[in-house]
Amino acid sequence: MTAPVIEGSAVDSYAGAFDALGAVAPVPAVAQSMRRAAFERFASLGFPTTRNEDWHYTSPAAIADHDFALLAARSGDVRPGELAPFLFGATDWHTLVFVNGRYAPELSNLGALPKGVTVLDLATAWTKEPALVGQIGSIAGVENSAFTALNTAFMYDGGVVQIAPSTDVARPIHLVFVTDATAAKGMMHPRNLVVVGRHAKATVVESYVSTSDAMYFCNPVTEVSVGDGATLRHYKMQREGARALHVGTIETKQARDSHYVSFSLATGAALARTNIYTTLAGAGCGATLNGLYMLDGEQHSDHQTMIIHAQPNCFSRELYKGVLDGRSHGVFNGKVYVHPIAQKTDGKQTNNTLLLSDTAQIDTKPQLEIFADDVKCTHGATVGQIDQLALFYLKSRGIDNTLARRLLTYAFAADVLETIDVAEIREGLQQMTLERFV
């Protein structure tokens, strides 16, 4: 599987890794063809720059200017105790663990999966569930996204989840991607697929975490299909090391009367970007996209969301909050697009950011593009600092300055955290928020 020749481009260093991929991460012929087509598209697109509208406030130069090694085989030695801080204290979740991009069965615990639920690592699913994984690429396309194309070119392992129609999965399914020091200067491209059948209900959690401060590049892509009348609660937790580079994409397609509930947390990595796109492709469905980013030091975190109202009588709700300290830089770019056919659309989008220092900055751009005339859509953004009057009030009641600032910061983030339905996640993130800015 020889890579095409690319001259004078930042993608040159990936050609050798692509040539070696077939030997170290073999997949069926149809997937090899998909890989090659995706690499050719990546070579054609190249890495985006700040001249690209969607990347105007986030430069991927830290990724494009480095040569990342292909992690050819399972590496690392993560112990169960090192994973514990990232599992929210839950012992009965269905958990699939990947270490440095490869499935780790000894750390995983699927328990007794309910009837109608399939959870596999992608490397196994290529042969065991070819029809299921044949859906890969049907939602997240490579045509306009260099990072999705790069992921598709190098895809091998990841989580595959299928929920049969009318199945209600009581406990969350947790996909944990952990890296350790042996992943330094390496790259990982996890590919996940979540398929929720008609009238089914499930909760899927994706966690991207580190046990070291190694510098590496993680580029996951998750495709989600939500069937008629189904409900999926989907949580993404990005808590990687201080030097990590992370670009993650989630693309969802929703059928009639479905509900997709998303929550994105970003507290780790030196450079992080999360793209969350959903298409309301059936009448009467809804999307709820919430998120929280907490940054300090020199961290840069970017959230890009796109909600496409493609059918009538659909609703969308979006609330993202950010807490920024030090010289950190946050970006929020949210777009709601309403097709002409999507009459009776009801959409609301909000981004609120709290700046804890004079050197932190936020670029926020909530957007509406509406081509229907019978809609109810609003958007807004606020940026501010801690209310000095509230701070004075707490201090006048005997609360010291540090604790008062922590309490006010927590209060700012609390309403978005309270939207989380899973108690273990909600309580864990509430505690993290209280401890984050001491």
LINCORWO-V291291 format. One record per run of one state. SS is the DSSP state (H for helix, E for strand, - for the rest). FROM is the first residue (numbers start at 0). TO is the last residue. Records with the same first field share a line. If there is no record, write none. Layout:
SS->FROM-TO  FROM-TO
This chain:
-->0-10  24-27  45-51  55-59  64-67  70-78  86-92  99-100  103-107  109-115  128-128  133-144  154-157  163-166  168-171  179-179  183-184  188-189  196-199  210-215  218-219  226-229  239-243  254-257  266-269  280-284  295-298  309-313  324-327  338-343  355-359  370-373  384-386  396-399  417-421  436-437
H->11-23  28-44  52-54  60-63  79-85  121-127  129-132  145-153  180-182  387-395  400-416  422-435
E->68-69  93-98  101-102  108-108  116-120  158-162  167-167  172-178  185-187  190-195  200-209  216-217  220-225  230-238  244-253  258-265  270-279  285-294  299-308  314-323  328-337  344-354  360-369  374-383
